[in-house]
């Protein structure tokens, strides 16, 4: 399983927003792009998706930019990844398809293994909040309860 740049950059940008806009101030995307070394046009695409998902709010005018729509400890990494349409799955087959991961009918012999791994990865990412990312807390000590 591989997480593409969409998911990685979205999480990095949201963590940056949580760190630099934690007081509720709007953070210009140009600042996030510079600090995280991510293309501004790519960030604009990601933030449009995250805004539609209700994870960020845009602020227009002087001093404008984006801010978190919820507190950092109320936003999970899984939500961010889902907002940019990044699937969290280790199987190559389509859900509800009769074709297997290798293109044949039925499921491959290890399908259950990969599906379970995907579920566990999703549960882990759902249990990690932006606040956890900022505090580098990934050992199960999160105070956030996964609501998914």
N, C-alpha and C positions, 0 to 999 in steps of 0.2 A: 504494500500500500504506500502511496506517495501523496503527500500533501503538496499541492501546487503553489505557485507564487501568490495566487489570489487569496488563498486562505492564510498563508504565512504573513503576507503584507497587511491584510486586513487586521489580523491580531496585533501585529507590531504597531500599526497606526492607531488602533483603539487604545492600546496600552500607553502610547505617547500622549494621546488625547486625555486619558485619565490622569496621567502624571502632570501634564502642563496646564490642564484645564480643570483640575480637581476642585478649584474654588468656584466653579460655575462659569468662569470666563470662557468666551468663545476663542478657539485657537484656529488661526488661519492655516489652511492646508499647505501653503507654501512653507511654513515653519516645520510642519510634520514631514513634508517631503525632504527638506534639507537635513533635518536631524536623523531621519531613518534611511536616507539615500534611496528614496523611491521616486519614480517619475510622477510629477504633479498630475499629468493627464490620466495616468493609471489610478492614482489616488482619487481623483474626481469621479471616475467610474465606480470605484469601490464604495465611496461615500454616498453616491446616489443610491446604490443598492441598500446600504445600511440605513440610510434615511427612510427609504420605503419600508424597511423592516422595523422601523421604530427604535433603532438603537442609538441614533444621533439626531440632533436637531440643528438645522442651519440657522445662522444669524446673519442678516444682511446689513450692509452699510459699513461705515467706519468702525473698526474694531470687530468686524464680522469674522465669521469662520464657522466652526462646528463645536458643539459641546455634547457631552453624553446626555442621552435622554433619561437615563436612570443612573443610580449610584454605581460605582465600579464594582461593589460587592454584590450587585443585583444583576450583573450582565455576565453570562457565561461565555467561555471560549467557543463552545458548540454553537451557540446562537450566532456568534459573529461569523463563523465558518459557514453556517447554513445560509446566512443573509447574502453572502456573495456566491451562492449556488455551488458550493464546494461539497461534493458528497463525501461522507465519512464511511467508506466501505472498502473492504478488501476483496470483494468478489468482483468479477468482470461481467457477470451476467446482469441483465435487466430484471428489476423486480417484477413479478407476475409473468415473466416470460417462460415459455416452455423450453427454450434453448439453454444449454448449459454455458458455463464459463468458457468452454472450448468450442462452442458453436454447434454442438450436437443436441439432440433432444434429451430431456431429462437433466439432472444435476450431476456435476462432476463428483467423484468419490470423496473429495475433501471439502465440498461445499459447506457443510455444517460447521467445520472448523473455521473457515474464513468468515462465515456469517457471525459466529460467536465472537471472533476477534473484533470484528467491526462493531458489534454491540458493546463490547467492553471498552473499546476506544471512545465510542460516543458517550458512554456513561462517565468515563474519566474526564473528558473534555467538558461535559455538562456540569461536573462537580468543581471545575476550576473557574473562578471568577477573574475579572480584570484586576481586582484588588490582590488576588493570589499571585497573578503574574507579576505585578509590581513588587510584591513582597517575596517573590521567589519561593512560594509555599506550594509544593506539589506532592507532599508526603501524606495526604489524607487529613491534614490538620485544618482544612478550610472550614470557615464558620458558615459558609454558604450551603444551603440545602438545595440540591438539584430539584427543580420544579418540573422537569421534563420526564 
